[in-house]
């Protein structure tokens, strides 16, 4: 699988998780495209790398389930 294909799959996975977390595509897109103090960057930009995607998923999980960030 090409790197760009892996990146696209990661981004699709992150977008789905964000929609599940925030309840609407609009809210998810807003969060994904806004600077995050917790992540130190824009989530969708971070999610392009494997490590960044793990961090974005960790924060989304904490938001969804009330965990520690």
CHARMM internal coordinates of N, CA and C (Angstrom, degrees):
IC EDIT
DIST 1 N 1 CA 1.4484
DIST 1 CA 1 C 1.5266
ANGL 1 N 1 CA 1 C 109.00
DIST 1 C 2 N 1.3044
ANGL 1 CA 1 C 2 N 116.81
DIHE 1 N 1 CA 1 C 2 N 134.97
DIST 2 N 2 CA 1.4491
ANGL 1 C 2 N 2 CA 121.71
DIHE 1 CA 1 C 2 N 2 CA -179.15
DIST 2 CA 2 C 1.5229
ANGL 2 N 2 CA 2 C 110.22
DIHE 1 C 2 N 2 CA 2 C -71.02
DIST 2 C 3 N 1.3184
ANGL 2 CA 2 C 3 N 115.42
DIHE 2 N 2 CA 2 C 3 N 154.35
DIST 3 N 3 CA 1.4597
ANGL 2 C 3 N 3 CA 121.08
DIHE 2 CA 2 C 3 N 3 CA 179.76
DIST 3 CA 3 C 1.5182
ANGL 3 N 3 CA 3 C 111.22
DIHE 2 C 3 N 3 CA 3 C -58.86
DIST 3 C 4 N 1.3213
ANGL 3 CA 3 C 4 N 117.78
DIHE 3 N 3 CA 3 C 4 N -41.93
DIST 4 N 4 CA 1.4592
ANGL 3 C 4 N 4 CA 119.97
DIHE 3 CA 3 C 4 N 4 CA -179.62
DIST 4 CA 4 C 1.5236
ANGL 4 N 4 CA 4 C 111.10
DIHE 3 C 4 N 4 CA 4 C -64.45
DIST 4 C 5 N 1.3130
ANGL 4 CA 4 C 5 N 117.59
DIHE 4 N 4 CA 4 C 5 N -34.02
DIST 5 N 5 CA 1.4626
ANGL 4 C 5 N 5 CA 121.07
DIHE 4 CA 4 C 5 N 5 CA 176.84
DIST 5 CA 5 C 1.5204
ANGL 5 N 5 CA 5 C 110.61
DIHE 4 C 5 N 5 CA 5 C -66.97
DIST 5 C 6 N 1.3318
ANGL 5 CA 5 C 6 N 116.57
DIHE 5 N 5 CA 5 C 6 N -41.33
DIST 6 N 6 CA 1.4624
ANGL 5 C 6 N 6 CA 120.45
DIHE 5 CA 5 C 6 N 6 CA 177.23
DIST 6 CA 6 C 1.5171
ANGL 6 N 6 CA 6 C 110.42
DIHE 5 C 6 N 6 CA 6 C -62.79
DIST 6 C 7 N 1.3084
ANGL 6 CA 6 C 7 N 116.11
DIHE 6 N 6 CA 6 C 7 N -42.35
DIST 7 N 7 CA 1.4593
ANGL 6 C 7 N 7 CA 121.26
DIHE 6 CA 6 C 7 N 7 CA 179.69
DIST 7 CA 7 C 1.5278
ANGL 7 N 7 CA 7 C 110.50
DIHE 6 C 7 N 7 CA 7 C -63.22
DIST 7 C 8 N 1.3173
ANGL 7 CA 7 C 8 N 117.16
DIHE 7 N 7 CA 7 C 8 N -42.63
DIST 8 N 8 CA 1.4659
ANGL 7 C 8 N 8 CA 121.21
DIHE 7 CA 7 C 8 N 8 CA 179.36
DIST 8 CA 8 C 1.5246
ANGL 8 N 8 CA 8 C 110.92
DIHE 7 C 8 N 8 CA 8 C -64.22
DIST 8 C 9 N 1.3224
ANGL 8 CA 8 C 9 N 117.44
DIHE 8 N 8 CA 8 C 9 N -40.18
DIST 9 N 9 CA 1.4618
ANGL 8 C 9 N 9 CA 120.71
DIHE 8 CA 8 C 9 N 9 CA 177.63
DIST 9 CA 9 C 1.5235
ANGL 9 N 9 CA 9 C 111.03
DIHE 8 C 9 N 9 CA 9 C -65.64
DIST 9 C 10 N 1.3309
ANGL 9 CA 9 C 10 N 116.77
DIHE 9 N 9 CA 9 C 10 N -40.80
DIST 10 N 10 CA 1.4687
ANGL 9 C 10 N 10 CA 121.32
DIHE 9 CA 9 C 10 N 10 CA 177.14
DIST 10 CA 10 C 1.5192
ANGL 10 N 10 CA 10 C 110.45
DIHE 9 C 10 N 10 CA 10 C -60.10
DIST 10 C 11 N 1.3359
ANGL 10 CA 10 C 11 N 116.35
DIHE 10 N 10 CA 10 C 11 N -46.69
DIST 11 N 11 CA 1.4567
ANGL 10 C 11 N 11 CA 120.75
DIHE 10 CA 10 C 11 N 11 CA -178.82
DIST 11 CA 11 C 1.5265
ANGL 11 N 11 CA 11 C 111.28
DIHE 10 C 11 N 11 CA 11 C -63.80
DIST 11 C 12 N 1.3201
ANGL 11 CA 11 C 12 N 117.28
DIHE 11 N 11 CA 11 C 12 N -40.94
DIST 12 N 12 CA 1.4665
ANGL 11 C 12 N 12 CA 120.60
DIHE 11 CA 11 C 12 N 12 CA 178.14
DIST 12 CA 12 C 1.5245
ANGL 12 N 12 CA 12 C 110.67
DIHE 11 C 12 N 12 CA 12 C -63.35
DIST 12 C 13 N 1.3195
ANGL 12 CA 12 C 13 N 116.38
DIHE 12 N 12 CA 12 C 13 N -40.86
DIST 13 N 13 CA 1.4629
ANGL 12 C 13 N 13 CA 121.72
DIHE 12 CA 12 C 13 N 13 CA 178.19
DIST 13 CA 13 C 1.5316
ANGL 13 N 13 CA 13 C 110.72
DIHE 12 C 13 N 13 CA 13 C -63.49
DIST 13 C 14 N 1.3207
ANGL 13 CA 13 C 14 N 116.76
DIHE 13 N 13 CA 13 C 14 N -44.21
DIST 14 N 14 CA 1.4636
ANGL 13 C 14 N 14 CA 121.98
DIHE 13 CA 13 C 14 N 14 CA 178.94
DIST 14 CA 14 C 1.5293
ANGL 14 N 14 CA 14 C 110.07
DIHE 13 C 14 N 14 CA 14 C -63.36
DIST 14 C 15 N 1.3212
ANGL 14 CA 14 C 15 N 117.17
DIHE 14 N 14 CA 14 C 15 N -43.64
DIST 15 N 15 CA 1.4707
ANGL 14 C 15 N 15 CA 120.48
DIHE 14 CA 14 C 15 N 15 CA 179.88
DIST 15 CA 15 C 1.5226
ANGL 15 N 15 CA 15 C 110.89
DIHE 14 C 15 N 15 CA 15 C -62.10
DIST 15 C 16 N 1.3259
ANGL 15 CA 15 C 16 N 117.22
DIHE 15 N 15 CA 15 C 16 N -42.47
DIST 16 N 16 CA 1.4635
ANGL 15 C 16 N 16 CA 120.82
DIHE 15 CA 15 C 16 N 16 CA 177.86
DIST 16 CA 16 C 1.5193
ANGL 16 N 16 CA 16 C 110.92
DIHE 15 C 16 N 16 CA 16 C -61.91
DIST 16 C 17 N 1.3124
ANGL 16 CA 16 C 17 N 116.88
DIHE 16 N 16 CA 16 C 17 N -45.32
DIST 17 N 17 CA 1.4589
ANGL 16 C 17 N 17 CA 121.39
DIHE 16 CA 16 C 17 N 17 CA 179.00
DIST 17 CA 17 C 1.5284
ANGL 17 N 17 CA 17 C 111.02
DIHE 16 C 17 N 17 CA 17 C -62.93
DIST 17 C 18 N 1.3208
ANGL 17 CA 17 C 18 N 117.25
DIHE 17 N 17 CA 17 C 18 N -40.33
DIST 18 N 18 CA 1.4668
ANGL 17 C 18 N 18 CA 121.07
DIHE 17 CA 17 C 18 N 18 CA 178.75
DIST 18 CA 18 C 1.5292
ANGL 18 N 18 CA 18 C 111.02
DIHE 17 C 18 N 18 CA 18 C -64.48
DIST 18 C 19 N 1.3197
ANGL 18 CA 18 C 19 N 117.44
DIHE 18 N 18 CA 18 C 19 N -40.89
DIST 19 N 19 CA 1.4693
ANGL 18 C 19 N 19 CA 120.71
DIHE 18 CA 18 C 19 N 19 CA 177.85
DIST 19 CA 19 C 1.5237
ANGL 19 N 19 CA 19 C 110.05
DIHE 18 C 19 N 19 CA 19 C -63.67
DIST 19 C 20 N 1.3190
ANGL 19 CA 19 C 20 N 117.05
DIHE 19 N 19 CA 19 C 20 N -42.81
DIST 20 N 20 CA 1.4674
ANGL 19 C 20 N 20 CA 120.66
DIHE 19 CA 19 C 20 N 20 CA 177.31
DIST 20 CA 20 C 1.5275
ANGL 20 N 20 CA 20 C 110.81
DIHE 19 C 20 N 20 CA 20 C -62.35
DIST 20 C 21 N 1.3164
ANGL 20 CA 20 C 21 N 116.90
DIHE 20 N 20 CA 20 C 21 N -37.92
DIST 21 N 21 CA 1.4641
ANGL 20 C 21 N 21 CA 121.78
DIHE 20 CA 20 C 21 N 21 CA -177.99
DIST 21 CA 21 C 1.5237
ANGL 21 N 21 CA 21 C 111.94
DIHE 20 C 21 N 21 CA 21 C -71.82
DIST 21 C 22 N 1.3288
ANGL 21 CA 21 C 22 N 117.25
DIHE 21 N 21 CA 21 C 22 N -44.59
DIST 22 N 22 CA 1.4624
ANGL 21 C 22 N 22 CA 121.08
DIHE 21 CA 21 C 22 N 22 CA -174.07
DIST 22 CA 22 C 1.5225
ANGL 22 N 22 CA 22 C 114.18
DIHE 21 C 22 N 22 CA 22 C -96.91
DIST 22 C 23 N 1.3146
ANGL 22 CA 22 C 23 N 117.75
DIHE 22 N 22 CA 22 C 23 N -11.24
DIST 23 N 23 CA 1.4571
ANGL 22 C 23 N 23 CA 120.99
DIHE 22 CA 22 C 23 N 23 CA 173.72
DIST 23 CA 23 C 1.5132
ANGL 23 N 23 CA 23 C 116.37
DIHE 22 C 23 N 23 CA 23 C 90.93
DIST 23 C 24 N 1.3157
ANGL 23 CA 23 C 24 N 118.37
DIHE 23 N 23 CA 23 C 24 N -23.76
DIST 24 N 24 CA 1.4667
ANGL 23 C 24 N 24 CA 120.50
DIHE 23 CA 23 C 24 N 24 CA 177.62
DIST 24 CA 24 C 1.5240
ANGL 24 N 24 CA 24 C 109.63
DIHE 23 C 24 N 24 CA 24 C -139.67
DIST 24 C 25 N 1.3136
ANGL 24 CA 24 C 25 N 115.26
DIHE 24 N 24 CA 24 C 25 N 155.20
DIST 25 N 25 CA 1.4613
ANGL 24 C 25 N 25 CA 120.16
DIHE 24 CA 24 C 25 N 25 CA 178.27
DIST 25 CA 25 C 1.5265
ANGL 25 N 25 CA 25 C 110.53
DIHE 24 C 25 N 25 CA 25 C -65.31
DIST 25 C 26 N 1.3229
ANGL 25 CA 25 C 26 N 116.58
DIHE 25 N 25 CA 25 C 26 N -37.51
DIST 26 N 26 CA 1.4594
ANGL 25 C 26 N 26 CA 121.08
DIHE 25 CA 25 C 26 N 26 CA 179.80
DIST 26 CA 26 C 1.5288
ANGL 26 N 26 CA 26 C 111.93
DIHE 25 C 26 N 26 CA 26 C -61.20
DIST 26 C 27 N 1.3270
ANGL 26 CA 26 C 27 N 116.68
DIHE 26 N 26 CA 26 C 27 N -47.76
DIST 27 N 27 CA 1.4695
ANGL 26 C 27 N 27 CA 120.86
DIHE 26 CA 26 C 27 N 27 CA 179.27
DIST 27 CA 27 C 1.5274
ANGL 27 N 27 CA 27 C 110.69
DIHE 26 C 27 N 27 CA 27 C -66.01
DIST 27 C 28 N 1.3259
ANGL 27 CA 27 C 28 N 116.22
DIHE 27 N 27 CA 27 C 28 N -39.83
DIST 28 N 28 CA 1.4643
ANGL 27 C 28 N 28 CA 120.49
DIHE 27 CA 27 C 28 N 28 CA 179.03
DIST 28 CA 28 C 1.5238
ANGL 28 N 28 CA 28 C 110.44
DIHE 27 C 28 N 28 CA 28 C -62.76
DIST 28 C 29 N 1.3299
ANGL 28 CA 28 C 29 N 116.79
DIHE 28 N 28 CA 28 C 29 N -46.41
DIST 29 N 29 CA 1.4635
ANGL 28 C 29 N 29 CA 120.47
DIHE 28 CA 28 C 29 N 29 CA 179.82
DIST 29 CA 29 C 1.5231
ANGL 29 N 29 CA 29 C 111.59
DIHE 28 C 29 N 29 CA 29 C -63.08
DIST 29 C 30 N 1.3271
ANGL 29 CA 29 C 30 N 116.21
DIHE 29 N 29 CA 29 C 30 N -38.21
DIST 30 N 30 CA 1.4655
ANGL 29 C 30 N 30 CA 119.52
DIHE 29 CA 29 C 30 N 30 CA 177.81
DIST 30 CA 30 C 1.5276
ANGL 30 N 30 CA 30 C 109.93
DIHE 29 C 30 N 30 CA 30 C -60.67
DIST 30 C 31 N 1.3270
ANGL 30 CA 30 C 31 N 117.19
DIHE 30 N 30 CA 30 C 31 N -48.13
DIST 31 N 31 CA 1.4633
ANGL 30 C 31 N 31 CA 120.83
DIHE 30 CA 30 C 31 N 31 CA -179.54
DIST 31 CA 31 C 1.5303
ANGL 31 N 31 CA 31 C 111.27
DIHE 30 C 31 N 31 CA 31 C -64.40
DIST 31 C 32 N 1.3234
ANGL 31 CA 31 C 32 N 116.17
DIHE 31 N 31 CA 31 C 32 N -44.44
DIST 32 N 32 CA 1.4639
ANGL 31 C 32 N 32 CA 120.42
DIHE 31 CA 31 C 32 N 32 CA -177.82
DIST 32 CA 32 C 1.5279
ANGL 32 N 32 CA 32 C 112.96
DIHE 31 C 32 N 32 CA 32 C -63.23
DIST 32 C 33 N 1.3176
ANGL 32 CA 32 C 33 N 116.79
DIHE 32 N 32 CA 32 C 33 N -27.47
DIST 33 N 33 CA 1.4629
ANGL 32 C 33 N 33 CA 120.74
DIHE 32 CA 32 C 33 N 33 CA -175.29
DIST 33 CA 33 C 1.5226
ANGL 33 N 33 CA 33 C 113.92
DIHE 32 C 33 N 33 CA 33 C -106.32
DIST 33 C 34 N 1.3301
ANGL 33 CA 33 C 34 N 117.32
DIHE 33 N 33 CA 33 C 34 N 9.58
DIST 34 N 34 CA 1.4642
ANGL 33 C 34 N 34 CA 122.17
DIHE 33 CA 33 C 34 N 34 CA 178.74
DIST 34 CA 34 C 1.5234
ANGL 34 N 34 CA 34 C 109.63
DIHE 33 C 34 N 34 CA 34 C -109.71
DIST 34 C 35 N 1.3232
ANGL 34 CA 34 C 35 N 115.66
DIHE 34 N 34 CA 34 C 35 N 145.63
DIST 35 N 35 CA 1.4664
ANGL 34 C 35 N 35 CA 120.03
DIHE 34 CA 34 C 35 N 35 CA 178.41
DIST 35 CA 35 C 1.5272
ANGL 35 N 35 CA 35 C 109.93
DIHE 34 C 35 N 35 CA 35 C -59.49
DIST 35 C 36 N 1.3065
ANGL 35 CA 35 C 36 N 116.18
DIHE 35 N 35 CA 35 C 36 N 137.57
DIST 36 N 36 CA 1.4628
ANGL 35 C 36 N 36 CA 122.62
DIHE 35 CA 35 C 36 N 36 CA 179.70
DIST 36 CA 36 C 1.5212
ANGL 36 N 36 CA 36 C 109.24
DIHE 35 C 36 N 36 CA 36 C -114.87
DIST 36 C 37 N 1.3339
ANGL 36 CA 36 C 37 N 116.30
DIHE 36 N 36 CA 36 C 37 N 121.06
DIST 37 N 37 CA 1.4647
ANGL 36 C 37 N 37 CA 119.77
DIHE 36 CA 36 C 37 N 37 CA 176.43
DIST 37 CA 37 C 1.5208
ANGL 37 N 37 CA 37 C 110.48
DIHE 36 C 37 N 37 CA 37 C -63.32
DIST 37 C 38 N 1.3171
ANGL 37 CA 37 C 38 N 116.43
DIHE 37 N 37 CA 37 C 38 N -38.47
DIST 38 N 38 CA 1.4628
ANGL 37 C 38 N 38 CA 121.13
DIHE 37 CA 37 C 38 N 38 CA -179.21
DIST 38 CA 38 C 1.5239
ANGL 38 N 38 CA 38 C 111.56
DIHE 37 C 38 N 38 CA 38 C -62.22
DIST 38 C 39 N 1.3149
ANGL 38 CA 38 C 39 N 116.35
DIHE 38 N 38 CA 38 C 39 N -43.39
DIST 39 N 39 CA 1.4650
ANGL 38 C 39 N 39 CA 121.01
DIHE 38 CA 38 C 39 N 39 CA -177.84
DIST 39 CA 39 C 1.5252
ANGL 39 N 39 CA 39 C 112.72
DIHE 38 C 39 N 39 CA 39 C -88.42
DIST 39 C 40 N 1.3228
ANGL 39 CA 39 C 40 N 116.51
DIHE 39 N 39 CA 39 C 40 N -19.32
DIST 40 N 40 CA 1.4565
ANGL 39 C 40 N 40 CA 120.00
DIHE 39 CA 39 C 40 N 40 CA -179.15
DIST 40 CA 40 C 1.5161
ANGL 40 N 40 CA 40 C 113.99
DIHE 39 C 40 N 40 CA 40 C 74.91
DIST 40 C 41 N 1.3168
ANGL 40 CA 40 C 41 N 116.79
DIHE 40 N 40 CA 40 C 41 N 17.34
DIST 41 N 41 CA 1.4631
ANGL 40 C 41 N 41 CA 121.41
DIHE 40 CA 40 C 41 N 41 CA -178.42
DIST 41 CA 41 C 1.5258
ANGL 41 N 41 CA 41 C 108.01
DIHE 40 C 41 N 41 CA 41 C -167.93
DIST 41 C 42 N 1.3113
ANGL 41 CA 41 C 42 N 116.21
DIHE 41 N 41 CA 41 C 42 N -177.75
DIST 42 N 42 CA 1.4608
ANGL 41 C 42 N 42 CA 122.10
DIHE 41 CA 41 C 42 N 42 CA 175.42
DIST 42 CA 42 C 1.5302
ANGL 42 N 42 CA 42 C 107.23
DIHE 41 C 42 N 42 CA 42 C -83.65
DIST 42 C 43 N 1.3405
ANGL 42 CA 42 C 43 N 118.21
DIHE 42 N 42 CA 42 C 43 N 124.27
DIST 43 N 43 CA 1.4671
ANGL 42 C 43 N 43 CA 120.98
DIHE 42 CA 42 C 43 N 43 CA -174.66
DIST 43 CA 43 C 1.5309
ANGL 43 N 43 CA 43 C 114.78
DIHE 42 C 43 N 43 CA 43 C -51.34
DIST 43 C 44 N 1.3171
ANGL 43 CA 43 C 44 N 117.90
DIHE 43 N 43 CA 43 C 44 N -43.71
DIST 44 N 44 CA 1.4662
ANGL 43 C 44 N 44 CA 119.30
DIHE 43 CA 43 C 44 N 44 CA -177.18
DIST 44 CA 44 C 1.5275
ANGL 44 N 44 CA 44 C 111.14
DIHE 43 C 44 N 44 CA 44 C -65.41
DIST 44 C 45 N 1.3231
ANGL 44 CA 44 C 45 N 117.44
DIHE 44 N 44 CA 44 C 45 N -31.14
DIST 45 N 45 CA 1.4681
ANGL 44 C 45 N 45 CA 120.89
DIHE 44 CA 44 C 45 N 45 CA 176.72
DIST 45 CA 45 C 1.5213
ANGL 45 N 45 CA 45 C 110.84
DIHE 44 C 45 N 45 CA 45 C -69.89
DIST 45 C 46 N 1.3228
ANGL 45 CA 45 C 46 N 116.01
DIHE 45 N 45 CA 45 C 46 N -43.07
DIST 46 N 46 CA 1.4639
ANGL 45 C 46 N 46 CA 120.27
DIHE 45 CA 45 C 46 N 46 CA 178.53
DIST 46 CA 46 C 1.5205
ANGL 46 N 46 CA 46 C 111.78
DIHE 45 C 46 N 46 CA 46 C -63.86
DIST 46 C 47 N 1.3203
ANGL 46 CA 46 C 47 N 116.16
DIHE 46 N 46 CA 46 C 47 N -37.04
DIST 47 N 47 CA 1.4646
ANGL 46 C 47 N 47 CA 121.20
DIHE 46 CA 46 C 47 N 47 CA -174.75
DIST 47 CA 47 C 1.5249
ANGL 47 N 47 CA 47 C 113.33
DIHE 46 C 47 N 47 CA 47 C -66.48
DIST 47 C 48 N 1.3049
ANGL 47 CA 47 C 48 N 117.81
DIHE 47 N 47 CA 47 C 48 N -8.19
DIST 48 N 48 CA 1.4696
ANGL 47 C 48 N 48 CA 120.60
DIHE 47 CA 47 C 48 N 48 CA 178.91
DIST 48 CA 48 C 1.5218
ANGL 48 N 48 CA 48 C 112.40
DIHE 47 C 48 N 48 CA 48 C -71.46
DIST 48 C 49 N 1.3350
ANGL 48 CA 48 C 49 N 116.67
DIHE 48 N 48 CA 48 C 49 N -22.40
DIST 49 N 49 CA 1.4663
ANGL 48 C 49 N 49 CA 119.80
DIHE 48 CA 48 C 49 N 49 CA 176.54
DIST 49 CA 49 C 1.5252
ANGL 49 N 49 CA 49 C 109.18
DIHE 48 C 49 N 49 CA 49 C -103.56
DIST 49 C 50 N 1.3196
ANGL 49 CA 49 C 50 N 116.30
DIHE 49 N 49 CA 49 C 50 N 157.32
DIST 50 N 50 CA 1.4667
ANGL 49 C 50 N 50 CA 120.11
DIHE 49 CA 49 C 50 N 50 CA 179.61
DIST 50 CA 50 C 1.5178
ANGL 50 N 50 CA 50 C 111.62
DIHE 49 C 50 N 50 CA 50 C -60.34
DIST 50 C 51 N 1.3281
ANGL 50 CA 50 C 51 N 115.87
DIHE 50 N 50 CA 50 C 51 N -48.04
DIST 51 N 51 CA 1.4638
ANGL 50 C 51 N 51 CA 120.08
DIHE 50 CA 50 C 51 N 51 CA -179.78
DIST 51 CA 51 C 1.5283
ANGL 51 N 51 CA 51 C 110.91
DIHE 50 C 51 N 51 CA 51 C -62.11
DIST 51 C 52 N 1.3227
ANGL 51 CA 51 C 52 N 116.86
DIHE 51 N 51 CA 51 C 52 N -44.92
DIST 52 N 52 CA 1.4616
ANGL 51 C 52 N 52 CA 120.95
DIHE 51 CA 51 C 52 N 52 CA 179.61
DIST 52 CA 52 C 1.5134
ANGL 52 N 52 CA 52 C 112.15
DIHE 51 C 52 N 52 CA 52 C -61.50
DIST 52 C 53 N 1.3330
ANGL 52 CA 52 C 53 N 116.88
DIHE 52 N 52 CA 52 C 53 N -39.88
DIST 53 N 53 CA 1.4648
ANGL 52 C 53 N 53 CA 120.90
DIHE 52 CA 52 C 53 N 53 CA 179.01
DIST 53 CA 53 C 1.5252
ANGL 53 N 53 CA 53 C 110.80
DIHE 52 C 53 N 53 CA 53 C -62.52
DIST 53 C 54 N 1.3201
ANGL 53 CA 53 C 54 N 116.75
DIHE 53 N 53 CA 53 C 54 N -39.52
DIST 54 N 54 CA 1.4669
ANGL 53 C 54 N 54 CA 120.63
DIHE 53 CA 53 C 54 N 54 CA 177.67
DIST 54 CA 54 C 1.5256
ANGL 54 N 54 CA 54 C 109.79
DIHE 53 C 54 N 54 CA 54 C -61.97
DIST 54 C 55 N 1.3213
ANGL 54 CA 54 C 55 N 117.06
DIHE 54 N 54 CA 54 C 55 N -43.00
DIST 55 N 55 CA 1.4651
ANGL 54 C 55 N 55 CA 120.99
DIHE 54 CA 54 C 55 N 55 CA 179.80
DIST 55 CA 55 C 1.5270
ANGL 55 N 55 CA 55 C 111.57
DIHE 54 C 55 N 55 CA 55 C -65.80
DIST 55 C 56 N 1.3225
ANGL 55 CA 55 C 56 N 117.19
DIHE 55 N 55 CA 55 C 56 N -42.12
DIST 56 N 56 CA 1.4652
ANGL 55 C 56 N 56 CA 121.02
DIHE 55 CA 55 C 56 N 56 CA 178.50
DIST 56 CA 56 C 1.5285
ANGL 56 N 56 CA 56 C 109.75
DIHE 55 C 56 N 56 CA 56 C -63.16
DIST 56 C 57 N 1.3323
ANGL 56 CA 56 C 57 N 117.52
DIHE 56 N 56 CA 56 C 57 N -43.44
DIST 57 N 57 CA 1.4651
ANGL 56 C 57 N 57 CA 121.01
DIHE 56 CA 56 C 57 N 57 CA 177.89
DIST 57 CA 57 C 1.5227
ANGL 57 N 57 CA 57 C 111.12
DIHE 56 C 57 N 57 CA 57 C -62.49
DIST 57 C 58 N 1.3231
ANGL 57 CA 57 C 58 N 116.76
DIHE 57 N 57 CA 57 C 58 N -38.07
DIST 58 N 58 CA 1.4615
ANGL 57 C 58 N 58 CA 121.11
DIHE 57 CA 57 C 58 N 58 CA 179.38
DIST 58 CA 58 C 1.5303
ANGL 58 N 58 CA 58 C 110.35
DIHE 57 C 58 N 58 CA 58 C -62.24
DIST 58 C 59 N 1.3237
ANGL 58 CA 58 C 59 N 116.73
DIHE 58 N 58 CA 58 C 59 N -43.94
DIST 59 N 59 CA 1.4628
ANGL 58 C 59 N 59 CA 120.93
DIHE 58 CA 58 C 59 N 59 CA 179.88
DIST 59 CA 59 C 1.5297
ANGL 59 N 59 CA 59 C 110.54
DIHE 58 C 59 N 59 CA 59 C -68.73
DIST 59 C 60 N 1.3165
ANGL 59 CA 59 C 60 N 117.66
DIHE 59 N 59 CA 59 C 60 N -42.57
DIST 60 N 60 CA 1.4669
ANGL 59 C 60 N 60 CA 120.25
DIHE 59 CA 59 C 60 N 60 CA 177.58
DIST 60 CA 60 C 1.5272
ANGL 60 N 60 CA 60 C 110.97
DIHE 59 C 60 N 60 CA 60 C -60.63
DIST 60 C 61 N 1.3051
ANGL 60 CA 60 C 61 N 116.83
DIHE 60 N 60 CA 60 C 61 N -40.70
DIST 61 N 61 CA 1.4649
ANGL 60 C 61 N 61 CA 121.03
DIHE 60 CA 60 C 61 N 61 CA 177.81
DIST 61 CA 61 C 1.5245
ANGL 61 N 61 CA 61 C 110.73
DIHE 60 C 61 N 61 CA 61 C -63.01
DIST 61 C 62 N 1.3194
ANGL 61 CA 61 C 62 N 116.62
DIHE 61 N 61 CA 61 C 62 N -42.52
DIST 62 N 62 CA 1.4654
ANGL 61 C 62 N 62 CA 120.50
DIHE 61 CA 61 C 62 N 62 CA 178.70
DIST 62 CA 62 C 1.5250
ANGL 62 N 62 CA 62 C 110.81
DIHE 61 C 62 N 62 CA 62 C -63.61
DIST 62 C 63 N 1.3238
ANGL 62 CA 62 C 63 N 117.17
DIHE 62 N 62 CA 62 C 63 N -39.27
DIST 63 N 63 CA 1.4622
ANGL 62 C 63 N 63 CA 120.88
DIHE 62 CA 62 C 63 N 63 CA 177.74
DIST 63 CA 63 C 1.5261
ANGL 63 N 63 CA 63 C 109.79
DIHE 62 C 63 N 63 CA 63 C -65.23
DIST 63 C 64 N 1.3201
ANGL 63 CA 63 C 64 N 116.70
DIHE 63 N 63 CA 63 C 64 N -45.41
DIST 64 N 64 CA 1.4671
ANGL 63 C 64 N 64 CA 121.26
DIHE 63 CA 63 C 64 N 64 CA -176.36
DIST 64 CA 64 C 1.5225
ANGL 64 N 64 CA 64 C 112.99
DIHE 63 C 64 N 64 CA 64 C -67.60
DIST 64 C 65 N 1.3269
ANGL 64 CA 64 C 65 N 116.17
DIHE 64 N 64 CA 64 C 65 N -38.44
DIST 65 N 65 CA 1.4622
ANGL 64 C 65 N 65 CA 119.47
DIHE 64 CA 64 C 65 N 65 CA -172.18
DIST 65 CA 65 C 1.5194
ANGL 65 N 65 CA 65 C 114.11
DIHE 64 C 65 N 65 CA 65 C -113.43
DIST 65 C 66 N 1.3293
ANGL 65 CA 65 C 66 N 117.15
DIHE 65 N 65 CA 65 C 66 N 5.43
DIST 66 N 66 CA 1.4558
ANGL 65 C 66 N 66 CA 120.18
DIHE 65 CA 65 C 66 N 66 CA 177.08
DIST 66 CA 66 C 1.5098
ANGL 66 N 66 CA 66 C 114.52
DIHE 65 C 66 N 66 CA 66 C 74.05
DIST 66 C 67 N 1.3060
ANGL 66 CA 66 C 67 N 116.74
DIHE 66 N 66 CA 66 C 67 N 26.49
DIST 67 N 67 CA 1.4598
ANGL 66 C 67 N 67 CA 120.44
DIHE 66 CA 66 C 67 N 67 CA -179.32
DIST 67 CA 67 C 1.5171
ANGL 67 N 67 CA 67 C 112.28
DIHE 66 C 67 N 67 CA 67 C -80.49
DIST 67 C 68 N 1.2970
ANGL 67 CA 67 C 68 N 115.06
DIHE 67 N 67 CA 67 C 68 N 173.56
DIST 68 N 68 CA 1.4587
ANGL 67 C 68 N 68 CA 121.94
DIHE 67 CA 67 C 68 N 68 CA 178.00
DIST 68 CA 68 C 1.5201
ANGL 68 N 68 CA 68 C 109.12
DIHE 67 C 68 N 68 CA 68 C -80.63
DIST 68 C 69 N 1.3063
ANGL 68 CA 68 C 69 N 115.44
DIHE 68 N 68 CA 68 C 69 N 137.39
DIST 69 N 69 CA 1.4684
ANGL 68 C 69 N 69 CA 120.12
DIHE 68 CA 68 C 69 N 69 CA 179.71
DIST 69 CA 69 C 1.5020
ANGL 69 N 69 CA 69 C 108.51
DIHE 68 C 69 N 69 CA 69 C -99.05
END
COOR INIT
IC SEED 1 N 1 CA 1 C
IC BUILD
